[in-house]
Amino acid sequence: PLGMADVDLDDPATRSASLLALLKDRARNVAHDLADDFNAATAAGASFDEALNSVAVQGWHATECHCMYYMAMQALDAIPASISDPNAQAAVMGLIDLVMLQAIKEDGGNFGIDRAQLRRIGHLINETLDAVRPDAVALSDALGFADHNLKSTLGRYDGNVRLTSTCSRAAHFPIQS
């Protein structure tokens, strides 16, 4: 199995590939564990349905791990093909890194991550949030989320804030009655 010591998360240039490698390794390991437990159940005399039922939760988890890896892989592949602006690419890559980091933090046991490594992942999440936060409005615009869909009166790609709309909306929700 691939471990935290085998990847470089400190280098932003290789971080995405390292996180993806961790997700791939987790998906593979969980799938192998599922197959081993299923085969052990059938070898012990369980019918196919009984063996399948005995690993149902593992099957769900294996599916979740595979889907997370596949989603991240497809997203990382799509970024250079779909986004031409290097700054926008970096911002969207930060979002994908954030998703991968959060998945690793939430399921650290499947990655063989110890407490100190989990704390490091938590720090990387905060660093990534700090890096992505200034681009939040541009990202929502770039990803096609209109302000009216977000029920937002703030933010546009050009940096203009619609103060009139903000004030009129705030008047409908007074802080003190």
URQUI-V798542 format. One record per backbone hydrogen bond with DSSP energy under -0.5 kcal/mol. CO is the residue of the C=O (numbers start at 1). NH is the residue of the N-H. Records with the same first field share a line. If there is no record, write none. Layout:
CO->NH + NH
//
This chain:
3->6
4->7
7->9
10->12
11->14 + 15
12->16
14->18
15->19
16->20
17->21
18->22
19->23
20->24
21->25
22->26
23->27
24->28
25->29
26->30
27->31
28->32
29->33
30->34
31->35
32->36
33->37
34->38
35->39
36->40
37->41
38->42
39->43
40->44
41->46
42->45
47->51
48->52
49->53
50->54
51->55
52->55
53->56
55->59
56->60
57->61
58->62
59->63
60->64
61->65
62->66
63->67
64->68
65->69
66->70
67->71
68->72
69->73
70->74
71->75
72->76
73->77
74->78
75->79
76->80
77->81
78->82
79->83
82->84
85->89
86->90
87->91
88->92
89->93
90->94
91->95
92->96
93->97
94->98
95->99
96->100
97->101
98->102
99->103
100->104
101->105
102->106
103->107
105->108
107->110
108->111 + 113
109->112
114->118
115->119
116->120
117->121
118->122
119->123
120->124
121->125
122->126
123->127
124->128
125->129
126->130
127->131
128->132
129->133
130->134
132->135
133->136
135->139
136->140
137->141
138->142
139->143
140->145
141->144
144->146
146->149 + 150
147->151 + 152
153->162
156->159
160->162
161->163
162->166
163->167
164->168
165->169
166->170
167->171
168->172
169->172
170->173
//
